[in-house]
Amino acid sequence: MLGLCRAVVPLVEIEKGLQHWMKSILSATSSQELVNLKIGLIGKSGVITTAFKMLKTVSADEKKNLGEKLNKIKNKVEEAIAEQLGKLNNCCTLEKLENETLDITLPIGMNTFGGAHIISQSIKKIRNHYLSRGFLVLDGPEIETDFFNFDALNMPSHHPARQSHDTFYLKGFKETLLRTHTSCSQIRTMKEKGIPIRMISIGKTYRNDQLDATHSPMFHQVECLVADRAPITIGHLKNELRKFISFFFGVESIAIRFRPSFFPFVEPGVEVDCRYTKKDGKLIVTEKGDKWIELGGAGMVHPNVFKYSGITGQAYGFAFGLGIDRFVMLKNGITDIRNLFDTDQRWLRHYGT
Ligand code: PHE
């Protein structure tokens, strides 16, 4: 097709071939034709590439001279291919525009209506559950200050716990960041409404995590805070968590456990696990499960958090923070968090409302 023997390719022959190749390129009528030409000329074992490889065998002087010439030829070929490809694409678009019609007066087909994303559905479900139980349901700003995201949560600037939060700071704005958790809403709410309070806050949170099957730089959390002047115990916390987990997974009999953990804004702090078992690849939350899975963090509100929220005198409270994406994945047997966000229409239709 290229009219050249590939074995030994002297420069004169290449220079001669150039005219012929340019003609073939500029008269190509499909992108496949161009791809074939590209492979034959500058592909791994293309004519020009082979000639480049032969430079090894010539003297240094000759190498420079031949190298320059070959480079020029290669550039010309590359430019011509790109140019012709551009023309072909343009043509295709014009042709498409001429041939395709869009009748905006046609009725909309039923399946073109959008539906609620599975995360939005779950957020709505959680909101309704807590609203019906008399909780205040709110969301705070996603762009936060160092103060609400860290300092007021008992994490001053030197605190090592800040490191584990891989924060996105906003360029050009001092001490401004994308919130790394919804715990900031504890402070905002108590500052504004005081105590007693029973609230949940749901929304997007951000951490500078590499996107993979189990991590996303943006994820959703639900935060719960219950605070009062009257004593609140870790028993209340456990009861509330049981209620939530049992409601979300739709199972009456569940088993949860607390493992000691550290979050600067609670004391004591715990990690919450629940029992589950696997059936047909799906995870089933049940009291009889043989395995434990971690669900989130929780604990009793630290006195400094009350202080930063402007609460003085006797104060008790508990808080927990759970990842909604994780809950949704567990409940639906979704194993890759990226599926939630890569807008594959078939996936969205399957899990949508
Ligand atoms: N904010 C914590 C996190 O994102 C979770 C948490 C919330 C822990 C409330 C304790 C109390 O990891």
Boltz pocket constraint, residues with backbone or C-beta under 6 A from the ligand:
constraints:
  - pocket:
      binder: B
      contacts: [[A, 180], [A, 181], [A, 182], [A, 183], [A, 224], [A, 263], [A, 266], [A, 269], [A, 270], [A, 296], [A, 297], [A, 298], [A, 299], [A, 319], [A, 320], [A, 321], [A, 322]]
      max_distance: 6.0
